[in-house]
Amino acid sequence: MAVPLLTALGSEGHVHLIIGSNPLASARCARSIAVGAKPVIVAPTNAEIHYVLAKRIEDNEVGWIKKDFEDTDVTSLGRAEVDHVVDAVFVTSGGKSALSTHISQLCRRKRIPVNVVDAPNLCTFTLLSTHSDGPLQIGITTSGKGCKLASRIRREVASTLPLNFGDAIERLGTIRRRIWEEDHRAHQSDDPTPDAEDDDSAAQGPTFNRLVSEDDAGAFKTRRMRWLSQICEYWPLKRLAAITDADIDTVLRSYRCTNDGTARSLDTTTLDNRLRPKPQVILAGSGPGSPSLLTLATHRAIQTASMILADKLVPAPVLDLIPRRTPVHIARKFPGNADAAQAELLQLGLEALQRGHTVLRLKQGDPYVYGRGAEEYEYFRGKGYTPVVLPGITSALSAPLFAAIPPTHRSVADQVLICTGTGRKGAAPDPPSYIPTQTVVFLMALHRLSSLVGALTGAVATADITNEKVEAKHWPRETPCAVIERASCPDQRVIRSTLQHVCTAVEEEGSRPPGLLVVGWSCEVLMTLKGRGRWVTEEGFAGFEGLDFYGGVGLGSIEQAVTNGGTPVHDGADNSEKGATGGSSGLLSSS
């Protein structure tokens, strides 16, 4: 099979005839409009028109010939300047129909480009999977053998290019034209066009790297064009993307002001400095407690940040991953001081960014699950620094897992509700109504457990609901529940009980914050209280025992090594401020 000739065809003002009105016809029309062509569909009056295509027809972006296809359509619906012959034909009904074969043969006789979906043998051209970025267009084709694969290859190729590389290409093309025009005027060349060059031309000519002598007048005249060709060939794409219009002006002035064949080229160190990381703020979640549950992205951020602002509840084993060289500030949050401590963190982060630092805002759990992540995102974005947000494993879903509680289970629980037990200014939010098939996870609620349980069961009056038509339905006192404290940490504790006895259980067993409350019938899917008393207390966490994912280094030892072979990736931290955590670990993001 011969290799097809790949071309970039200018289609502005062309007429594309599209046979059909299905979703594929709509997609073909969209492609035609994108390249400046005028799509015209041929379909019967009673044809089912795709809703997007119908909107384009209504907006006069697409023409609709309401009839069945006729042979004369290909020679009567086109532009006047080409005797009304259409510029291309797209058949969207597939290659198995007799009409598709007939149209393909007709277009071949008329030498009209034709494309029939899923029928390479009936096509004289195929559409590529394209990536467009200004003047840059990348097209991938598998010659009809694997369309989905072509799309994936295109995405993979495009992802390796610098961001907005099309702008750099536009800039380099502009400078090439300026160089030629100035050289042409200066040397009064009789050649009215630049040296022949094409995207398909050889990368290097035989004289591309030829040594230029001082008395080589011809090379002297073209030295700027040679410089441009050299950097396009040899410089990294990221460095080319860093060139600005000011850089180009500097080079042109330098070459114009020297007559001895020497000139000041661009300082590559300056260009490379532009590629260095700019001041950046990262909002990252550290998971429920165990360092083994950090995402790789967050672990990398901990290792590379130049300043870390951590919540008070981030556990000591996670803080131990921070290199000694990295400054750390722990939030000084306590009841009544949360807002002031939060403002202090934000100000410290802003000052560090203004000094050029990479600031890691390390949170417990997930930044956006009761972690005030969106507030901080909005704050830093308003100051000109758009944060990168890294997810964390939220305790709302992981803590029940470590306590053998499936938040959803067929025929038992088909929905999960995550609530806070502490609203703004310490206010208690209204409890949710009872739904038998719902599992509810309460975060930051154990310090007011008695009032929360009373509100759920109706023993304590809640907010005024006189304006509500339907009062909240109270939870049965026998509803199973569990208090989970320090989930995934060595001193994890689970207290299993019911709403009737959970307050008494916590009073007798004592509190080990931070923790959360899980309520719902899913609490007894895997573990039941029947015959075991009013509550059961389970101590310790051994969820990672026996796991060996790191070449001899257990998952629970990620704070010592997380790479193959057990290579250490951190310095044991001994920052004085880290002691502020008191070695505590927990589940919840501070708020």
N, C-alpha and C positions, 0 to 999 in steps of 0.2 A: 504494500500500500504506500503510495507516494505521500510525502509529508505536505500538509496544506500550507499555503502561503498566508502568513499572518500579516494583516494590514490594519492601519487605523484610518477609517473612511470618514471623511467629513460629510455629514448628512444634513446640515442646516438647510432648511427649505425643501428638502426632499419629501416625496409622498410615499408613505409605506402602506401597502394594502394588506389588511389583516383579515383572514377568513375565520370567522367564529366570534362568539360572544361570551365564552367561558372565562374563568379566572386567569387562565394562561393568556388569553387574548387581552385581558386587562393589563397583565404584566408586560406584554409586548408593547402595548400602547404607552405605558409609563416609560419604557426604555426609549421609545421613539421620541416622545416629548422631551426627555432629558437631553437628547443630542440635537434638538432643534428641528426635528422632522415633523411632518403633519401626518398623523395616523388616520386611516380611513378603514372602518370595519364594514364587511359585507355580511349581513345576517338577515333572515326573514323578519317580517314585522312581528310575528308571534314568538320570536326567539326569546329565551330567558337570558336577560342581560345581567351580568355580574354587577353588584351594587356600586362598586368603585367605578366601574366602567360607565354605568348609568350617570353617575355624578359628573364624570369628565365629558360625556356627551351633552349633558345639560349646560355645562360651562363652556361649550363650543371648543373644547380642547381636542375633541375627537369627532370626526365625521361618521355618520351612520347611513349606509346605503341599504334601505329596507327592502331586500329581495334576496333571492338565491343567487349564488355565484354564476356568472356567465363569462365565457372566454373573452369577450370584448372588454371586460372590466380592466384587464391588465394593460390595455392600450387606449383607454378612454378616460381614466380617472387620474392621470398623472399631470405633471406641470406642462404648461403651454410651450415653454422653451425647449422641451424634449419631445414634442409632438404627442403630449398627453400619455406617454408611456410611464407607468409607475416605476419608482426607483428600486423597490424591493417588495417581495411578497412573503408573508408569514402565514403558514397554515397551522392552525391550532387543534385540528381534529384528530391528529395522529396519522401514522403511516399505513394503517391497515385498511383504510377506506379507499374505495375506488376513486373518489373525488380528489383525495390527496395525491394519488399517483397521476391522475390526469392533469392536475394543476402543475405538478412538478415537471411533467413532460412538456406542457405548454410553455412554461417559463424558460426551460432549457432551449426550446426552439427559438424563442424570442430574445434569448440572451439576457433575461431578467433574473437577477439574483433571487433565489427562493430558499426558504427554510421551512422544513416540515418537522414538527415536534416528534421526537423519539423515532426518527427514520433517517439516519445518516446517509443512507443510499439514495434518498430522494432530495437531499440538500445540495446546493452549490455553495453554501456558506453556513457557518454556525456562529452563534453568539458566545463570546468568551465570558468567563466569570471575572469581573473587572474590579479593580481598586482604583479610585480616582482621588487625586489630591492636587488640585490646581492643574498645572500643565503635566503632572505626572500621572500616567495611566499604566496600570499593570494588568495584563490579561492572561488568564490561564485557561487552557482547553485540554480535555482528554479525548478529543476527536469523537465525542459521543459515547465513549466507553464508560465514563463514570462521572456524571454531572455533580453529584454530591461531593465526590472526592476533589473535583476542581475547585469547588467553593472552599473546602477546607485548606487546600494548598494555597489558595489566594490569601486567606486569612493568615496563615502561617508566615507567608512571605511578607505581607504588609506589616505584621507585628514586629518585624526586625528592623524596620526603618525608623529613623528619628522622627519625633513628633513634628508635624507641619513641614515635612521635607519638601513638599511642593513649593512652599514659599522660597526655600533656598534655591530650587531649580529655576524659579522665575527670576530670582535675583542674579544668578549666574548667567542666565540667558540674556538679561538686560545688559550686563557688563560686557558680555561677548560682543553684542551689537555696538555698544559705545566704543569699545576698543577698536573694532574694525572701522567705524565711521571716523574716528579721530586719526587713525593711522592712514586711512585713505586720503583725508584732507591734507595731512602733513606731508605725505610723500607723493601726492598727486598721481595715485595709481590709476591706470586705465581700466582696471578691473572693477566693474560696478557692483560686484557682489562679494561677500566674504568667501574664504576658502571653502570649497565643497565639503560638507560634513553632514552626516545623517546618523540617526539612531542605529541603523543597521551597518554602519561602516566599521572597519576594523578598529580595534581598541587603540593600536599603536601603528604608526607608519614606520618605514625603515629608517627615517631620520629623526624619530621622536626623541631619542636620547643621545643624539649626536653632539659631540663636544663643539661648542661655539667659540671661535677665536675672536680676538679683539678687532681684527680687520675684516671680519665677515659682515659686510654692509647689509646683505639680505637678512641675516639673522638679527641684526641690530634693529631693523625696521619692524620685525615681527616679535620682538622679545616679550611684549606684554601678552600677546596671544599665546606664545609658547608657555609663559608662566601660568596662564589660566588653564591650558591643557594639562600641564603637569600636576597642578593641584587637584583637578578633577579626576585624574587617573590615580594619584597616590595618596591623597589625604583621606583619613577616615570620614565616613559619611557624617558622623556627629560633628566633626570639626568643620566640615563644609556647611552644615546647618547652622553653625554658630556665627558665620560671617554676616555682618550687617552692611547696610548701605554706606554707613560712615567708613567702614573698613575699605570698601571698594573705592570710595572717593580718595582715601589716603593713598592707596596704591597707584591710582591713576595720576594724581598730582606728583607723586614721587617719580614716576617714570617720565612725566612730561618735563620735570625740572632738572633732569640730569641728561647730559649729552655725552657722557663717557661710557654709556652702556651699563652703568650700575644704578641700582635703585634700592630703596628700602622696602622690603617685602613685609607681609603681615607677620607680626610676632606670634608664633604658634603658641607660646606660653600664655599670652593673653587670651587667645581663643580657647585653649584648653581650660583656663581658669573659669571661663564662662560655663563650662560643662560640669564643673564641680557642684556638688549638692548645694542648693540654696537653703536659706533658713527655712526650716520645716517643723511643723508640729504634728505629732502622731497621737491619736486617741486610741488606746489599745486596752482590751480586756484581758485580765490575767486568769480568768476561769474561776472555778469554785474554791480552789485552795491548793491542790497539789500541783507542783511545778510540772509534773508529767502531763498535765492537761493544757499547758500552754500551746498555742498554735506556733508553727515554725516561724511565721511572720512576726509574731509578738516577741518570740525568743530572739530573733535577729534584731529587732528594734531595741531590745534591752541591751544587746551587746554593742550596738553601734551608736546609740544616742549620746549626745554630749551633755545632756542634762535630763534628769528624770524627776518628775513630780508625781508622787504616788499617794493613793488614798491610804487612810489610816488602817483599813482592814486588809490591805494586801499582805499576805502572810510572809513571815520571815524566810521560809525556804525559797520563795520567789525573789525576794529582795537579795538573797545570797547570790543570785545569778548575776547581779550587777557588778561590772568590773570596778576595782578599787579607784581607778582614775576618774570615774564618773560622779559628778556631784548629785546628791539625792536630797530632796526635800519631802518630808512626810506631812500630809495635811494635818493641821492642828485643829481637828474638829472634835467638839464635844457638845452636849446639849446646850442650846442657847447661843452657840458660836458658829454654827454651820455656815451661815451666809458670809460672815466675816472671813472665815477660813477659806471658803471658796473664792472670795474676791482676792485674797492674798495669793492663792495658787495661780489665778489667772494673770495677776500683775507680774508675778515672778516669771511665768511663761512668756509673757509679752516682752519683758525686758531681755530675756535670754534670746528670743528670736531677733530682737533688734541688734543684738551683738553677734548675730550670725550662727547661732546654735541650732542643732537639731534637738527639739524638745519632745520627750516622750511623756505623755500624760497617762500614767499607768493606773488602771481602774480594776476593781474587783468585778468578777463576773463578765458581763457584756456591757460596753459603753452606753448602749441605747436602751437597756432594760433597767430602769430606775437608777441610772448612773449619771444623769444630767449631761450625757454626751451631746445631745442636740444643742443644749444651752451653750456649751463650750465651743462647739462647732460654729455656732452663730457668732459668738464673741470674737473668736480668732479670725473668722472670715471678714467680719466687720473691720478688723484692724489690718486687713490686707494679706492675711496668711490663711489660705484654705487648708484645713487639716486633712490628713490621711487617716481613715478610720479602719481599725483592724478589729474584727469580731472576737469575742471571747465566749467560752462555754458558760452559759448562764446557769446559776445554781437552781433557778426555777425549774429547769428540766433535768439537770444532771443530778441534783441532790436526791430527788425521788428514785432515780435509777440506782444510786448507790445504796438506797434503803430498800431495794427490791419492791418498789412501787411503780407499776407502769401507769403513767398518767392517762393513757387511753388503752382500752381493752374491749374487744368486741362483746356486745350485749351488756357491758357494764358501764363504760365511759366513752362517749364519742366526742367530747369537747374538753378543752383545758382553758382555764381562766387564771391569769396571773394578776394579783392585786398587791397593793401596798397597804401596810397597816399604819403608815405614818404619812400623812399628807403635808402640804406646805404649812410652815409655822407650827408643825407638830400636831395639826388637827387630825382627828380620826375620820377617815372617809366612810361613807355609807357602805355597809356590807352587801354582798350580792345575794339575790334571792335564791332559794333552794331549787336546784334542778337535779333530779336523781342521777342523770347520766353525765354530770359535769364533775370534773376534778378541779379544785381551786387551790392555788398555791399563794400563800400570803408571805410576802417579804417584809422585813423590818416591822414585825408585828409582835414578837415575843415579849417585849417590855410592856405591852398592854394586852396580854393574852386574855386576862379575865374579862375585860370589857368587850373584846372582840368576840369571844365565845358567847357572852351574854347577848350581844347584838345579833349574832347569827341564830341563836335558839329562841330569841324573843324575850329572854329574861331581863334584858336591859333595853330601855327605850332608845330609839335612834332618832335621826334628824326628822324634822317636821315634814310629813308627807300629805298634809291636808289637801294640797293641790293635785295629788295623784289620784287617778281614778281607780287604780289597782294597788293595794298594799303589797309590800314585799312578803314573800312566802318564807316562813321560818324553817330552819334546818332541824330535822329530828335529832334529839339528844343522843340517840344511839348511833349516829353517823360515825363511821371509823375515821380516825385522823392520825397524824404522826408529826412529832416535832423532830426535825433533823438539824443537828448542830455540827459545825465544823466539817461539813461534808468533804470527803476525799482526803482529809488530813488524818494522821495517825490516831488522834484522840477524837475521831468522829463518834457521835452518840446519836442513837435513834430511840425515841420514846413513842411506843405505839399505844394508842388508847382510843377513846371515843370523846365526842364533844362533852359528854356528861362528866368525864373524869380527868380530862387532860390537864385542867388547871391544878387539880390536886396533885397529879403526878409530877408536874413541874415544880410545885412548891416543895414536895418531899424529896425529889431527886436533885433539886438545885438547877441553876441556870448555867449554861456554858456557851455564851454568845460568841460569834453571831450564829443565827439559825433562822429557820423558817418553819411554817406550819403548812402541812398538806391535809386537805379535807376532801373526803369523797369515798365512794364505795370501792374505788380502785385500790384503796389502801389495804384491802384484805384479799386481793386477787391471789397474791403469792404468799402472803403471811397473814395468819388469822389469830385473833385473840381468844377464840372459843376455848374454854377450859383452861385459860392461862391467867385469869385474874382480870383486874380492872385496867392494868397497863403492864407493858413489858419494856424493859430497858436493854438495849444492845450496845455494847461498847466496842470501839476499835474499828479500823478500816484495813482490810486486806485485799482490796479489789484488784491490785496489780501483781499479787504474788504469783510467781511462776511464769510471768511474761518476760520474754527476752527478745526485744526488737532491735537492740543496738550492739550486736556482736559481743555478747558477754556482759553487757551493762543493762541491768533491769530498768523497766520503765520508771520505777520509783526512784531511780538515781539520776534522773536527767539533770539535776543540779550539779552533778559531778561530771557528766559526759553525755552528749547527745549525738555524737558523730560516730560512724563506724570505726571499730577498733578501740573505742573508749577514750579517744583523744579529748582532753579537757578543753572546754571552750570559754572558760570564764576564770576570773580571779576571785578568790574568796573575799567577799565584801566585808570591810570593817568600818564603814562610815559611821561616824558618831551619831548621825541623825537616824540611822536605821534602827538603833536601839529603841526608838520611840514606839515601835510596834510591840515591844515586850514579848516578841516571839509569837504573837497571836496569829491565827489564821482564821479564815472565815468564808462566808458565802456571798455576801452582799456588797454591792457598790455603795460607797458612802454618799450620802445626799443630805 
